[in-house]
């Protein structure tokens, strides 16, 4: 069964990266950007941020997400499956944060769980809508970071030296 053009593993990694970036971005922004603004500028920035929040909450991506989430919540089976998956994912994420080793078997089990729950049409629609919303929020975050000259990790597959993955592999093969 074709579940769409997105890859489950990529979706899992994107959510992980998104939450990590979001946390780091707001921590850094809170420590530097807001302190540099005067009270008047801060009020203007916060007003604009509220306007952005309002626009986001009226976006098609958010509306689709809310509708898809409501369908999952209305289905006892879908809701339980998604809740169990989220608990399993959170458990592994917590283990990683504690420095514990997450085994290939645990990752494979999580991926298998994702495959299984993705057969549910409500969950599949929810994941697609959540992915679209996260993608929009990531774009907005990148625009904000660029405006205040904050360096956020990019997804251009380059290493710190600026080489692409294939160039890095070629260098390793030569050495």
Secondary structure, DSSP 8 states (H G I E B T S, - for coil): ----SS-HHHHHHHHHHHHHHHHHHHHHHHHTHHHHS-HHHHHHHHHHHHHHHHHHHTSHHHHHHHHHHHHHHH-HHHHHHHHHHHHHHHHHHHHHHTT----HHHHHHHHHHHHHHTTSHHHHHHHHHHHHHHHHHHHHHHHHHHHTT------S-B-TTS-BHHHHHHHHHH-
